[in-house]
Amino acid sequence: METSMNGGADLPVLIHRGGVFFDVEGTSPQEIYKNISEQIEKPEGVTSDLIYNALCAREQVLSTAVGNGIALPHARASIIKSEENQKICVVYLKNPIDMQAPDEREVFVMFVLLTSNSQVHLKVLTELAGLFRNLRFRKALESHAGEAEILSLIRELDK
C-alpha cells in the first residue's frame, strides 16, 4: 500500500484534517471522549455516539496512555470508511488525568486516531511513537503548541 503524501498516512495532513483542540474538559477518558466526539468534524454516516463508543470500548481493553503525558485513543476497528476522511485530532486537556500510563504520568494531551484501515493505523502509530521519543516534540506538546507549530516540527523532524 502506498503510504506517502497521497496514501492516507501523512501525519501533517491527518493532523490538519483533525485539528487541534485546547482546554478540553473531563475528569475521565470517557468524559473527554464524549466532549471531543461532539466537537470534531464527522464524515457522513459517522456520529458522535459511534466515535465515543468506539473510543470507550478500546479504552476498556487497555489504557491508550503511552507515557510522557500522551495518550493515543483509537477505535479497535475502523469507523472511518474513506481515506479522505481519516484524521488525527490533537486534544490538549484542561486538566491532566490519570490513565494508568506506564510511566505513571498524568495524560495532558491525546492524539485521537480515526483511520480507515489497519495499515494506515499502524503506520501512524509507528510515526507518532517516533515523534514522542523526540525531546523537542514533547517539549512543544508540553507548551501546548498549536497546529502550525506541530506541523512545522513534524516536517522538520521528518527530514
Sequence and secondary structure as in RCSB ss.txt:
>XXXX:A:sequence
METSMNGGADLPVLIHRGGVFFDVEGTSPQEIYKNISEQIEKPEGVTSDLIYNALCAREQVLSTAVGNGIALPHA
RASIIKSEENQKICVVYLKNPIDMQAPDEREVFVMFVLLTSNSQVHLKVLTELAGLFRNLRFRKALESHAGEAEI
LSLIRELDK
>XXXX:A:secstr
   STTTT  HHHHHHHH EEEEE  SSHHHHHHHHHHHS   TT  HHHHHHHHHHHHHHS  EEETTEE  B 
SS    SGGG EEEEEEEEEEE    TT   EEEEEEEE SSHHHHHHHHHHHHHHHT HHHHHHHHTT  HHHH
HHHHHHHT 
